[in-house]
Amino acid sequence: MACPRCQVETQGERWCADCERAYDGWSRRYASDIIWPVLIAMVIVTGVAISLPLLGLGTALVGAGVFVGFGTLVGVQRANTRRRRRQFLRGAGVPRAYLPGKT
């Protein structure tokens, strides 16, 4: 199968090694993307851990709330990673000299 970015033949649906390396360097500029998912998950976990015992619910539900917060963290981070990959494929923020076919 061909690399979705540069059309070089690759194994499976993955990108070629050069495109993965280019994406890795590009994505490091957006390392702060983890801040919002962590804050959202923290608010959910804290809210559940404080409010559910005050409502008289058991510790099992409070423990489930922690897993919901973790699930939120994972889900938001995966969605953000997919968004960044699409942005990279469109060529946003990549210098013209590095675009395949434009060199």
Residue frames as a rotation matrix with the C-alpha (Angstrom) as fourth column:
MET 1
0.581 0.814 0.000 0.00
0.814 -0.581 0.000 0.00
0.000 0.000 -1.000 0.00
ALA 2
-0.099 -0.617 0.780 1.20
0.576 -0.675 -0.461 3.54
0.812 0.404 0.422 -0.69
CYS 3
-0.673 -0.194 -0.713 2.08
0.701 -0.474 -0.533 6.11
-0.235 -0.859 0.455 1.96
PRO 4
0.366 0.925 0.102 -0.90
0.916 -0.339 -0.217 8.52
-0.166 0.173 -0.971 2.19
ARG 5
0.559 -0.183 -0.809 1.43
0.100 -0.954 0.284 11.50
-0.823 -0.240 -0.515 2.22
CYS 6
-0.094 -0.738 -0.668 4.13
-0.703 -0.426 0.570 10.88
-0.705 0.523 -0.479 -0.40
GLN 7
0.735 0.561 -0.381 2.76
-0.665 0.487 -0.567 7.80
-0.132 0.670 0.730 -2.28
VAL 8
-0.396 -0.875 -0.279 5.88
-0.856 0.462 -0.233 5.68
0.333 0.146 -0.932 -1.60
GLU 9
0.285 0.498 -0.819 5.12
-0.224 0.866 0.448 1.97
0.932 0.056 0.358 -1.27
THR 10
-0.474 -0.377 0.796 4.88
-0.842 -0.070 -0.535 0.93
0.258 -0.923 -0.284 2.44
GLN 11
-0.834 0.198 -0.515 3.79
0.296 0.948 -0.115 -1.98
0.466 -0.248 -0.849 4.60
GLY 12
-0.301 0.803 -0.514 0.13
0.934 0.141 -0.327 -1.75
-0.190 -0.579 -0.793 5.65
GLU 13
0.556 0.640 0.530 -1.60
0.704 -0.702 0.110 1.59
0.443 0.312 -0.841 6.15
ARG 14
0.448 -0.463 -0.765 1.32
0.614 -0.463 0.639 3.28
-0.651 -0.756 0.076 7.90
TRP 15
0.915 -0.258 -0.310 3.33
-0.384 -0.795 -0.470 6.20
-0.125 0.549 -0.826 6.63
CYS 16
0.563 -0.809 -0.168 6.82
0.390 0.440 -0.809 5.70
0.729 0.390 0.563 5.25
ALA 17
0.215 -0.559 -0.801 9.77
0.974 0.065 0.216 6.26
-0.069 -0.826 0.559 7.60
ASP 18
-0.762 -0.534 0.365 10.61
0.582 -0.813 0.024 9.68
0.284 0.231 0.931 6.11
CYS 19
-0.151 0.796 0.587 7.05
-0.047 -0.599 0.800 10.98
0.987 0.093 0.128 6.57
GLU 20
0.664 0.350 -0.661 6.89
0.583 0.312 0.750 9.60
0.468 -0.884 0.003 10.12
ARG 21
-0.233 -0.847 -0.479 10.18
0.968 -0.247 -0.036 11.36
-0.088 -0.472 0.877 10.94
ALA 22
-0.766 -0.002 0.643 8.92
0.248 -0.923 0.293 14.61
0.594 0.384 0.707 9.42
TYR 23
0.286 0.946 0.150 5.64
0.061 -0.174 0.983 14.35
0.956 -0.272 -0.107 11.34
ASP 24
0.417 -0.194 -0.888 7.47
0.882 0.324 0.343 13.60
0.221 -0.926 0.306 14.58
GLY 25
-0.670 -0.730 -0.135 9.58
0.742 -0.662 -0.108 16.74
-0.011 -0.172 0.985 14.27
TRP 26
-0.589 0.530 0.611 6.56
-0.002 -0.756 0.655 18.81
0.808 0.384 0.446 13.25
SER 27
0.410 0.867 -0.284 4.35
0.277 0.179 0.944 17.53
0.869 -0.466 -0.167 16.07
ARG 28
-0.146 -0.534 -0.833 6.94
0.973 0.076 -0.219 18.35
0.180 -0.842 0.508 18.74
ARG 29
-0.878 -0.113 0.464 6.09
0.113 -0.993 -0.028 22.01
0.464 0.028 0.885 18.19
TYR 30
-0.037 0.953 0.301 2.62
-0.585 -0.265 0.767 21.19
0.810 -0.148 0.567 19.52
ALA 31
-0.618 -0.303 -0.725 3.73
0.301 0.761 -0.575 19.34
0.726 -0.574 -0.379 22.65
SER 32
-0.946 0.280 0.162 1.50
-0.285 -0.488 -0.825 21.56
-0.152 -0.827 0.541 24.79
ASP 33
-0.339 0.864 -0.372 -1.57
-0.591 0.112 0.799 19.88
0.732 0.491 0.473 23.25
ILE 34
-0.406 0.155 -0.901 -1.66
0.499 0.863 -0.076 17.52
0.766 -0.480 -0.428 26.23
ILE 35
-0.997 -0.062 0.049 -2.51
-0.005 -0.571 -0.821 20.35
0.079 -0.819 0.569 28.65
TRP 36
-0.417 0.906 0.068 -6.21
-0.882 -0.422 0.209 20.68
0.218 0.027 0.976 27.77
PRO 37
0.162 0.506 -0.847 -7.04
-0.218 0.856 0.469 16.95
0.963 0.108 0.249 27.89
VAL 38
-0.568 -0.425 -0.705 -5.31
0.569 0.416 -0.709 16.66
0.595 -0.804 0.006 31.26
LEU 39
-0.957 0.236 0.171 -7.18
-0.291 -0.761 -0.580 19.67
-0.006 -0.605 0.796 32.65
ILE 40
-0.122 0.965 -0.233 -10.54
-0.824 0.033 0.565 18.36
0.553 0.261 0.791 31.41
ALA 41
0.085 0.099 -0.991 -9.90
0.193 0.975 0.114 14.92
0.978 -0.201 0.064 32.91
MET 42
-0.839 -0.451 -0.306 -8.72
0.391 -0.108 -0.914 16.50
0.379 -0.886 0.267 36.17
VAL 43
-0.695 0.655 0.298 -11.92
-0.708 -0.695 -0.124 18.55
0.126 -0.297 0.947 36.46
ILE 44
0.198 0.796 -0.572 -14.04
-0.571 0.568 0.593 15.44
0.797 0.209 0.567 35.86
VAL 45
-0.151 -0.319 -0.936 -12.14
0.481 0.803 -0.351 13.31
0.864 -0.503 0.033 38.37
THR 46
-0.969 -0.244 -0.029 -12.12
0.152 -0.500 -0.853 16.05
0.193 -0.831 0.522 41.00
GLY 47
-0.472 0.865 0.169 -15.78
-0.823 -0.501 0.269 16.85
0.317 -0.012 0.948 40.47
VAL 48
0.295 0.563 -0.772 -16.78
-0.254 0.825 0.505 13.21
0.921 0.047 0.386 40.77
ALA 49
-0.364 -0.536 -0.762 -14.52
0.560 0.528 -0.639 12.55
0.745 -0.659 0.108 43.75
ILE 50
-0.998 -0.007 0.064 -15.95
-0.044 -0.658 -0.752 15.51
0.047 -0.753 0.656 45.65
SER 51
-0.480 0.877 0.027 -19.60
-0.856 -0.475 0.205 15.60
0.192 0.075 0.978 44.59
LEU 52
-0.029 0.535 -0.845 -20.61
-0.278 0.807 0.521 11.93
0.960 0.250 0.125 44.59
PRO 53
-0.597 -0.155 -0.787 -19.69
0.635 0.507 -0.582 11.25
0.490 -0.848 -0.205 48.23
LEU 54
-0.960 0.278 -0.031 -21.52
-0.212 -0.794 -0.569 14.45
-0.183 -0.540 0.822 49.20
LEU 55
-0.249 0.906 -0.344 -24.62
-0.869 -0.052 0.493 13.09
0.428 0.421 0.800 47.46
GLY 56
0.130 0.265 0.956 -24.34
-0.828 0.560 -0.043 9.93
-0.546 -0.785 0.292 49.54
LEU 57
0.827 0.127 -0.548 -23.26
-0.473 0.686 -0.553 7.61
0.306 0.716 0.627 46.75
GLY 58
0.878 -0.417 0.233 -20.85
0.142 0.694 0.706 4.77
-0.456 -0.588 0.668 47.43
THR 59
0.113 -0.956 -0.270 -17.16
-0.456 -0.291 0.841 4.50
-0.883 0.027 -0.469 46.79
ALA 60
-0.198 -0.143 0.970 -17.75
0.640 0.730 0.239 2.14
-0.742 0.668 -0.053 43.86
LEU 61
0.713 0.516 0.475 -19.36
0.698 -0.456 -0.553 4.96
-0.069 0.725 -0.685 41.89
VAL 62
0.771 -0.525 -0.360 -16.58
-0.390 -0.837 0.383 7.34
-0.503 -0.155 -0.851 42.89
GLY 63
-0.200 -0.865 0.460 -14.05
-0.039 0.476 0.878 4.80
-0.979 0.158 -0.129 41.60
ALA 64
0.138 0.333 0.933 -16.00
0.905 0.340 -0.255 4.53
-0.402 0.879 -0.254 38.36
GLY 65
0.955 0.229 -0.186 -15.78
0.165 -0.937 -0.307 8.31
-0.245 0.263 -0.933 38.04
VAL 66
0.175 -0.967 -0.183 -12.00
-0.405 -0.240 0.882 8.07
-0.897 -0.081 -0.434 38.07
PHE 67
-0.416 -0.294 0.860 -12.17
0.544 0.678 0.495 5.68
-0.729 0.674 -0.122 35.11
VAL 68
0.617 0.669 0.414 -14.53
0.760 -0.372 -0.532 8.07
-0.202 0.643 -0.739 33.32
GLY 69
0.777 -0.402 -0.484 -11.98
-0.304 -0.914 0.270 10.85
-0.551 -0.062 -0.832 33.81
PHE 70
-0.287 -0.914 0.285 -9.22
-0.158 0.339 0.927 8.64
-0.945 0.221 -0.242 32.45
GLY 71
-0.078 0.360 0.930 -11.41
0.863 0.491 -0.118 7.69
-0.499 0.793 -0.349 29.49
THR 72
0.910 0.381 -0.165 -11.96
0.283 -0.859 -0.426 11.38
-0.304 0.341 -0.890 28.82
LEU 73
0.290 -0.895 -0.340 -8.21
-0.480 -0.443 0.757 11.97
-0.828 -0.057 -0.558 28.84
VAL 74
-0.505 -0.498 0.704 -7.58
0.269 0.685 0.677 9.15
-0.820 0.532 -0.212 26.37
GLY 75
0.225 0.711 0.666 -10.49
0.895 0.120 -0.430 10.09
-0.386 0.693 -0.609 24.10
VAL 76
0.915 0.101 -0.391 -9.66
0.010 -0.974 -0.228 13.79
-0.404 0.205 -0.892 23.88
GLN 77
0.019 -0.986 -0.164 -5.97
-0.459 -0.154 0.875 13.06
-0.888 0.059 -0.456 23.30
ARG 78
-0.415 -0.125 0.901 -6.75
0.580 0.727 0.367 10.58
-0.701 0.675 -0.229 20.49
ALA 79
0.630 0.701 0.333 -9.10
0.729 -0.386 -0.565 13.07
-0.268 0.599 -0.755 18.82
ASN 80
0.741 -0.416 -0.527 -6.43
-0.329 -0.909 0.255 15.75
-0.586 -0.016 -0.810 19.08
THR 81
-0.316 -0.890 0.328 -3.79
-0.115 0.379 0.918 13.45
-0.942 0.252 -0.222 17.59
ARG 82
-0.078 0.372 0.925 -6.05
0.890 0.444 -0.103 12.66
-0.449 0.815 -0.366 14.62
ARG 83
0.894 0.421 -0.153 -6.70
0.336 -0.857 -0.391 16.38
-0.295 0.298 -0.908 14.12
ARG 84
0.341 -0.853 -0.395 -2.96
-0.494 -0.520 0.697 17.13
-0.800 -0.042 -0.599 14.11
ARG 85
-0.435 -0.491 0.755 -2.28
0.351 0.680 0.644 14.31
-0.829 0.545 -0.124 11.61
ARG 86
0.390 0.646 0.656 -4.95
0.890 -0.080 -0.450 15.71
-0.238 0.759 -0.606 9.26
GLN 87
0.888 -0.118 -0.444 -3.45
-0.109 -0.993 0.044 19.16
-0.446 0.009 -0.895 9.68
PHE 88
-0.096 -0.994 0.048 -0.01
-0.300 0.074 0.951 17.77
-0.949 0.077 -0.305 8.82
LEU 89
-0.270 0.045 0.962 -1.35
0.736 0.654 0.176 15.96
-0.621 0.756 -0.209 5.75
ARG 90
0.773 0.596 0.218 -2.90
0.608 -0.599 -0.520 19.20
-0.180 0.535 -0.826 4.48
GLY 91
0.016 -0.877 0.480 0.53
0.832 -0.255 -0.493 20.79
0.555 0.407 0.725 4.74
ALA 92
0.827 0.330 0.455 -0.35
0.050 -0.849 0.526 23.34
0.560 -0.412 -0.719 7.42
GLY 93
0.831 -0.504 0.234 2.79
-0.456 -0.377 0.806 24.70
-0.318 -0.777 -0.543 8.98
VAL 94
0.399 -0.722 0.565 5.16
0.589 0.674 0.446 22.65
-0.703 0.155 0.694 6.85
PRO 95
-0.108 -0.495 -0.862 7.67
-0.393 -0.775 0.494 24.69
-0.913 0.393 -0.111 4.83
ARG 96
0.704 0.477 -0.526 7.07
-0.625 0.066 -0.778 24.51
-0.336 0.877 0.344 1.08
ALA 97
-0.098 -0.845 -0.525 10.46
-0.953 0.232 -0.196 22.90
0.288 0.481 -0.828 0.46
TYR 98
-0.809 -0.235 0.539 9.40
-0.462 0.821 -0.335 19.81
-0.364 -0.520 -0.773 2.44
LEU 99
0.252 0.961 0.117 6.14
-0.590 0.248 -0.769 19.17
-0.768 0.125 0.629 0.58
PRO 100
-0.320 -0.355 0.878 6.36
0.387 0.797 0.463 16.13
-0.865 0.488 -0.118 -1.72
GLY 101
0.146 0.349 0.926 6.29
0.980 0.074 -0.182 17.09
-0.132 0.934 -0.331 -5.37
LYS 102
0.967 0.239 0.093 7.11
0.246 -0.966 -0.081 20.74
0.070 0.102 -0.992 -4.64
THR 103
0.480 -0.854 -0.201 10.88
0.034 -0.211 0.977 20.43
-0.877 -0.476 -0.073 -4.30
